[in-house]
């Protein structure tokens, strides 16, 4: 999906806090409500967004610093894909730089962390990160007709 012009994206900016999770989830549900989004795709979208948003709320900003998250959604012209852009002004961090976790290792042998990003990669058809000035930008793409 090419990056759309800003005017075609629906946007919502809220505090980087767990209390913002439900409004962000409702916002995305509203964006996909009338386009025939499958139940499986809706589940994947909501789960991936929850992982990304919770990570930002917990780790992007130093303790005591109030931050923000901006979520933007765009349906492609035929309504079969949803592009999601998540922005925050927290410390620079590329969550996709980490290697894949060893999901075959026992719980005792596994490193802490990384499963949320692993999950996002599994749920989204595409997942990328870039830094624009002082802003982290995560872009995700989902198929809305996903039947799996």
C-alpha positions as CSV (number, residue, x, y, z in Angstrom):
1,X,0.0,0.0,0.0
2,X,1.4,3.4,-0.9
3,X,1.3,6.0,1.8
4,X,-1.9,8.0,1.3
5,X,-2.2,11.7,1.5
6,X,-2.9,12.8,5.0
7,X,-6.4,14.2,4.1
8,X,-7.6,10.7,3.2
9,X,-6.7,9.2,6.6
10,X,-9.0,9.1,9.6
11,X,-7.0,10.1,12.7
12,X,-7.3,10.0,16.4
13,X,-4.8,11.4,18.9
14,X,-5.0,10.5,22.6
15,X,-2.8,10.3,25.7
16,X,-0.3,7.4,25.8
17,X,-2.2,5.7,28.5
18,X,-4.0,2.3,28.9
19,X,-7.2,4.3,29.3
20,X,-6.9,5.2,25.6
21,X,-6.9,1.6,24.5
22,X,-10.7,1.2,24.3
23,X,-11.3,4.5,22.4
24,X,-8.5,3.5,19.9
25,X,-10.1,0.1,19.4
26,X,-13.6,1.6,18.9
27,X,-12.1,4.1,16.4
28,X,-10.7,1.2,14.3
29,X,-13.9,-0.8,14.5
30,X,-15.8,2.2,13.2
31,X,-13.4,2.5,10.3
32,X,-13.9,-1.2,9.3
33,X,-17.6,-1.5,10.2
34,X,-19.2,-0.9,6.7
35,X,-16.6,-2.5,4.5
36,X,-17.3,-6.2,5.0
37,X,-14.4,-6.9,7.4
38,X,-14.4,-10.5,8.4
39,X,-14.5,-11.5,12.0
40,X,-11.1,-13.2,11.7
41,X,-9.6,-10.0,10.2
42,X,-11.2,-7.8,12.9
43,X,-9.7,-10.1,15.6
44,X,-6.2,-9.8,14.1
45,X,-6.4,-6.1,13.8
46,X,-7.7,-5.6,17.3
47,X,-5.1,-7.9,18.8
48,X,-2.1,-6.4,16.9
49,X,-3.2,-2.9,17.8
50,X,-3.6,-3.8,21.5
51,X,-0.1,-5.1,21.6
52,X,1.4,-2.1,19.9
53,X,-0.6,0.5,21.9
54,X,0.0,-1.2,25.2
55,X,3.8,-1.3,24.5
56,X,3.8,2.4,23.6
57,X,1.8,3.3,26.7
58,X,4.2,1.3,29.0
59,X,7.6,2.0,27.4
60,X,7.7,4.9,25.0
61,X,7.8,7.7,27.6
62,X,9.9,8.0,30.8
63,X,8.0,7.6,34.1
64,X,6.1,10.7,34.9
65,X,6.2,12.1,31.4
66,X,2.7,12.4,29.7
67,X,2.9,11.4,26.1
68,X,0.6,10.9,23.1
69,X,-0.3,8.3,20.5
70,X,-1.8,9.1,17.2
71,X,-3.6,6.4,15.2
72,X,-4.5,6.8,11.6
73,X,-6.5,4.4,9.4
74,X,-7.0,4.2,5.7
75,X,-9.0,1.8,3.7
76,X,-7.7,1.1,0.2
77,X,-9.9,2.1,-2.7
78,X,-11.5,-1.3,-3.1
79,X,-12.0,-1.8,0.7
80,X,-10.0,-5.0,0.9
81,X,-7.0,-3.7,3.0
82,X,-6.7,-1.5,6.0
83,X,-3.5,0.6,6.5
84,X,-2.8,1.6,10.1
85,X,-0.2,4.2,11.1
86,X,0.7,4.5,14.8
87,X,2.7,7.6,15.9
88,X,4.2,8.6,19.2
89,X,6.7,11.1,20.4
90,X,8.5,8.8,22.8
91,X,12.1,7.7,22.8
92,X,13.3,6.2,19.5
93,X,12.7,2.4,19.4
94,X,12.3,0.0,16.5
95,X,10.4,-2.9,17.9
96,X,11.0,-4.9,14.7
97,X,14.8,-4.9,15.1
98,X,14.6,-7.8,17.6
99,X,15.1,-11.2,16.3
100,X,12.3,-13.7,16.3
101,X,11.7,-15.4,19.7
102,X,12.4,-19.1,20.0
103,X,8.9,-20.4,20.3
104,X,10.1,-23.9,20.6
105,X,12.2,-23.2,23.7
106,X,10.8,-24.0,27.1
107,X,9.3,-21.2,29.2
108,X,12.4,-21.3,31.5
109,X,14.7,-20.9,28.5
110,X,12.9,-18.0,26.8
111,X,14.0,-14.4,27.0
112,X,11.5,-12.0,28.5
113,X,9.7,-9.9,25.9
114,X,9.4,-10.0,22.2
115,X,6.2,-12.2,22.0
116,X,4.0,-9.1,21.4
117,X,6.0,-8.0,18.4
118,X,6.1,-11.6,17.2
119,X,2.3,-11.6,17.5
120,X,2.0,-8.3,15.6
121,X,4.1,-9.7,12.7
122,X,1.8,-12.8,12.6
123,X,-1.4,-10.8,12.6
124,X,-0.5,-8.1,10.1
125,X,0.3,-8.7,6.5
126,X,3.0,-6.0,6.7
127,X,4.6,-4.3,9.7
128,X,7.3,-1.6,9.5
129,X,8.9,1.1,11.6
130,X,10.6,4.3,10.8
131,X,11.7,7.4,12.7
132,X,10.6,10.8,11.5
133,X,12.4,13.5,13.4
134,X,11.3,13.0,17.0
135,X,8.4,10.7,16.1
136,X,8.2,6.9,16.0
137,X,6.0,5.6,13.2
138,X,4.7,2.0,13.0
139,X,2.8,1.1,9.9
140,X,0.7,-2.0,9.7
141,X,-1.4,-3.5,6.9
142,X,-4.2,-6.0,7.2
143,X,-6.4,-7.9,4.7
144,X,-10.0,-7.3,5.6
145,X,-11.3,-10.4,3.8
146,X,-9.0,-12.7,5.9
147,X,-10.8,-15.9,6.6
148,X,-8.2,-17.7,8.7
